[in-house]
Amino acid sequence: MLDNVAETDVLLRIAPELMMFLPGARRTEWQQVAPDGTSTLGHLVESLGIPLTEVGPMTVDGVGVGPGLHPRPGQVVEVHAVPRPQPMGHRFLLDVHLGTLARRLRLLGIDAAYHNDMDDPSLVVQANAERRVLLTQDRGLLRRRALWLGAYVRGSRAPDQLRDLLERFAPSLRPWTRCTSCNGELDTVAKREIEPMLEAGTRRSYDVYGQCRDCGKVYWHGAHSGHLEEIVTQAKNWVSTG
């Protein structure tokens, strides 16, 4: 604990998983904050740079408290991270910077809405209307009061981002059941029904096809399936061992 803590301050103990959100110069376990008499505990936590979407239980003297608490000077608050796995519906909306992650989620059969031209207010509206968890690396977007639920995606590479999301939400996987382009569900389709859409080499080489209900795109296990199978296998391992 910090030495020489002022009796007029509130002391926050930050969980290791939340340390990444703190400014580099203040990345320590104990945070000393001066309450102004009106700010809630949630405001104090967010003032440190930590989105409340990433915060789990908070306690004072072992008693659970909510973000609406007005902390008193001298209190010590334990700030924990969201427990994993986090139980909730598994429908997601990804912001414009997470297109590769969206395609990988769809490959795994996870409902992942994505638009490469949607602004922040529109994302919040869609997430709320469709009860989707908004996935982003924009802390400001997660702090929008109107947003019903969001989550910060950790990692700069798509594999790391995918693992973070699967370990956090542990969604059910149904690989090869969604269109990676539009998120629509795939139906098995007879080869004769889509034969005019196929190139000659594809018609000769493959007999099993799926077609998107929404956009009509046709799928088959082709030349790139090996790489995609690796993504699917790895994802199953992360979910089963998470």
C-alpha positions as CSV (number, residue, x, y, z in Angstrom):
1,M,0.0,0.0,0.0
2,L,1.1,3.6,-0.6
3,D,2.9,5.4,2.2
4,N,1.6,8.8,3.4
5,V,-1.9,8.4,2.0
6,A,-3.9,11.5,2.7
7,E,-6.9,11.0,4.8
8,T,-8.9,13.0,2.3
9,D,-8.1,10.6,-0.5
10,V,-9.7,7.3,-1.7
11,L,-7.3,4.5,-2.3
12,L,-8.0,2.2,-5.3
13,R,-6.2,-1.2,-5.6
14,I,-6.2,-2.1,-9.3
15,A,-6.2,-5.7,-10.4
16,P,-3.1,-6.8,-12.6
17,E,-5.4,-7.5,-15.6
18,L,-6.5,-3.8,-15.6
19,M,-3.0,-2.3,-15.2
20,M,-2.6,-2.0,-19.0
21,F,-5.2,0.8,-19.1
22,L,-3.2,3.0,-16.8
23,P,-0.8,5.6,-18.1
24,G,2.7,4.4,-18.2
25,A,3.9,6.7,-15.5
26,R,1.1,5.6,-13.2
27,R,1.1,1.9,-13.8
28,T,1.1,0.7,-10.2
29,E,-1.2,-1.4,-8.1
30,W,-2.3,1.4,-5.8
31,Q,-3.9,4.5,-7.1
32,Q,-4.6,7.5,-4.9
33,V,-7.6,9.6,-6.0
34,A,-9.0,12.8,-4.4
35,P,-12.8,12.6,-4.4
36,D,-14.7,15.8,-5.2
37,G,-17.8,15.0,-3.3
38,T,-19.9,14.5,-6.5
39,S,-18.0,11.9,-8.6
40,T,-19.0,8.3,-8.3
41,L,-16.7,5.4,-7.9
42,G,-17.3,4.6,-11.6
43,H,-16.1,8.1,-12.6
44,L,-13.0,7.8,-10.4
45,V,-12.1,4.4,-12.1
46,E,-12.7,5.8,-15.5
47,S,-10.6,8.9,-14.7
48,L,-7.6,6.6,-14.4
49,G,-8.2,5.3,-18.0
50,I,-10.0,2.1,-17.2
51,P,-13.3,1.5,-19.1
52,L,-16.0,0.2,-16.8
53,T,-16.8,-2.6,-19.3
54,E,-13.5,-4.2,-18.2
55,V,-14.2,-3.9,-14.5
56,G,-15.7,-6.7,-12.5
57,P,-16.5,-6.8,-8.8
58,M,-15.5,-3.9,-6.6
59,T,-15.4,-4.1,-2.8
60,V,-14.9,-1.9,0.2
61,D,-13.8,-3.8,3.4
62,G,-14.9,-7.0,1.7
63,V,-18.4,-5.8,0.8
64,G,-19.4,-5.5,-2.8
65,V,-20.2,-2.0,-4.1
66,G,-21.4,-0.7,-7.4
67,P,-20.0,2.0,-9.7
68,G,-22.7,4.4,-8.4
69,L,-21.1,4.5,-4.9
70,H,-19.9,7.9,-3.7
71,P,-16.7,6.9,-1.9
72,R,-15.7,8.5,1.3
73,P,-12.3,9.9,2.1
74,G,-10.0,7.2,3.6
75,Q,-11.9,4.3,2.0
76,V,-9.9,1.5,0.2
77,V,-11.6,0.0,-2.8
78,E,-10.5,-3.2,-4.5
79,V,-11.1,-3.0,-8.2
80,H,-11.2,-6.4,-9.9
81,A,-11.3,-7.3,-13.6
82,V,-14.3,-8.9,-15.3
83,P,-14.3,-12.6,-14.5
84,R,-13.6,-15.0,-17.3
85,P,-15.5,-16.5,-18.9
86,Q,-18.1,-13.7,-18.9
87,P,-21.6,-15.1,-19.1
88,M,-23.8,-13.3,-21.7
89,G,-25.2,-13.7,-25.2
90,H,-22.7,-14.3,-27.9
91,R,-23.7,-11.8,-30.5
92,F,-21.1,-9.2,-31.4
93,L,-20.6,-6.0,-33.3
94,L,-17.1,-5.0,-34.3
95,D,-15.8,-1.6,-35.0
96,V,-14.2,-0.6,-38.3
97,H,-10.6,-1.6,-37.1
98,L,-11.5,-5.2,-36.4
99,G,-12.4,-6.5,-39.8
100,T,-10.0,-9.5,-39.8
101,L,-11.3,-10.5,-36.4
102,A,-14.8,-10.3,-37.6
103,R,-14.1,-12.7,-40.5
104,R,-12.4,-15.2,-38.1
105,L,-15.4,-15.1,-35.8
106,R,-17.7,-15.8,-38.7
107,L,-15.5,-18.7,-39.8
108,L,-16.1,-20.2,-36.4
109,G,-19.9,-19.7,-36.8
110,I,-20.1,-16.8,-34.3
111,D,-22.6,-14.1,-35.0
112,A,-20.3,-11.1,-35.8
113,A,-21.8,-8.0,-37.4
114,Y,-19.3,-5.7,-39.0
115,H,-19.3,-2.6,-41.2
116,N,-16.2,-0.9,-42.6
117,D,-17.9,2.5,-42.8
118,M,-20.0,2.9,-39.6
119,D,-19.3,5.8,-37.2
120,D,-19.3,5.5,-33.4
121,P,-22.8,6.8,-32.8
122,S,-24.2,4.3,-35.4
123,L,-22.3,1.5,-33.8
124,V,-23.8,2.3,-30.4
125,V,-27.3,2.4,-31.9
126,Q,-27.0,-1.0,-33.6
127,A,-25.4,-2.6,-30.6
128,N,-28.2,-1.5,-28.4
129,A,-31.0,-2.3,-30.9
130,E,-29.7,-5.8,-31.6
131,R,-28.3,-6.5,-28.1
132,R,-24.8,-7.1,-29.4
133,V,-21.6,-6.8,-27.4
134,L,-19.6,-4.0,-29.1
135,L,-16.0,-5.0,-29.6
136,T,-13.4,-2.3,-29.9
137,Q,-10.0,-1.0,-28.9
138,D,-11.3,2.5,-28.6
139,R,-11.7,3.3,-24.9
140,G,-13.6,6.4,-25.6
141,L,-16.3,4.4,-27.5
142,L,-16.6,2.0,-24.5
143,R,-17.2,5.0,-22.2
144,R,-20.3,6.2,-24.1
145,R,-23.1,6.3,-21.6
146,A,-25.7,5.2,-24.1
147,L,-23.9,1.9,-24.8
148,W,-25.6,-1.1,-23.2
149,L,-22.5,-3.4,-23.3
150,G,-19.0,-3.4,-24.8
151,A,-15.7,-5.1,-24.5
152,Y,-12.1,-4.1,-25.1
153,V,-10.2,-6.4,-27.4
154,R,-6.7,-7.1,-26.3
155,G,-3.9,-7.7,-28.8
156,S,-2.5,-6.1,-31.9
157,R,-2.6,-9.3,-34.1
158,A,-5.7,-11.1,-35.2
159,P,-4.7,-14.4,-33.6
160,D,-4.2,-12.7,-30.2
161,Q,-7.4,-10.8,-30.5
162,L,-9.3,-14.0,-31.4
163,R,-7.8,-15.9,-28.4
164,D,-8.7,-13.0,-26.1
165,L,-12.3,-12.9,-27.2
166,L,-12.7,-16.7,-27.0
167,E,-11.2,-16.9,-23.6
168,R,-13.3,-14.0,-22.3
169,F,-16.7,-15.1,-23.6
170,A,-16.3,-18.9,-24.4
171,P,-18.9,-18.8,-27.2
172,S,-20.2,-22.0,-28.8
173,L,-18.3,-22.7,-32.0
174,R,-20.1,-23.9,-35.2
175,P,-17.3,-23.7,-37.9
176,W,-18.2,-23.4,-41.5
177,T,-21.8,-22.3,-40.9
178,R,-21.6,-18.6,-41.6
179,C,-20.7,-16.4,-44.5
180,T,-17.3,-14.7,-43.8
181,S,-18.4,-11.8,-46.1
182,C,-21.8,-10.8,-44.8
183,N,-22.4,-12.9,-41.6
184,G,-25.3,-14.7,-43.1
185,E,-25.9,-18.4,-42.3
186,L,-24.9,-21.1,-44.8
187,D,-27.2,-23.8,-46.2
188,T,-25.9,-27.0,-47.9
189,V,-26.7,-26.7,-51.6
190,A,-26.7,-29.3,-54.3
191,K,-24.0,-28.9,-56.9
192,R,-26.4,-28.8,-59.8
193,E,-28.2,-25.7,-58.3
194,I,-25.1,-23.5,-58.3
195,E,-23.1,-25.1,-61.1
196,P,-23.6,-22.1,-63.5
197,M,-21.8,-20.0,-60.8
198,L,-18.7,-22.2,-60.7
199,E,-15.5,-22.1,-62.7
200,A,-14.7,-25.3,-64.7
201,G,-11.8,-26.3,-62.4
202,T,-14.0,-25.9,-59.3
203,R,-16.8,-28.0,-60.8
204,R,-14.4,-30.8,-61.5
205,S,-12.7,-30.7,-58.2
206,Y,-15.4,-30.3,-55.6
207,D,-18.8,-31.8,-54.9
208,V,-19.9,-30.3,-51.5
209,Y,-21.0,-26.7,-51.4
210,G,-22.6,-24.2,-49.0
211,Q,-24.5,-21.0,-50.0
212,C,-25.2,-17.9,-47.9
213,R,-28.9,-17.3,-47.3
214,D,-28.4,-13.6,-47.4
215,C,-25.9,-12.7,-50.1
216,G,-25.8,-15.9,-52.1
217,K,-22.1,-16.4,-52.0
218,V,-21.0,-20.0,-52.6
219,Y,-18.5,-21.8,-50.4
220,W,-16.4,-25.0,-50.7
221,H,-13.3,-26.4,-49.1
222,G,-10.7,-25.2,-51.6
223,A,-7.0,-24.3,-51.8
224,H,-7.0,-22.1,-48.7
225,S,-8.9,-24.5,-46.5
226,G,-5.7,-25.8,-44.8
227,H,-5.0,-22.4,-43.3
228,L,-8.6,-21.9,-42.3
229,E,-8.6,-25.4,-40.7
230,E,-5.6,-24.4,-38.6
231,I,-7.6,-21.3,-37.3
232,V,-10.6,-23.5,-36.5
233,T,-8.5,-26.2,-34.7
234,Q,-6.6,-23.6,-32.6
235,A,-9.8,-21.8,-31.7
236,K,-11.4,-25.1,-30.5
237,N,-8.3,-25.7,-28.3
238,W,-8.6,-22.2,-26.8
239,V,-12.2,-22.7,-25.9
240,S,-11.8,-26.2,-24.5
241,T,-8.8,-25.2,-22.3
242,G,-9.9,-21.7,-21.3
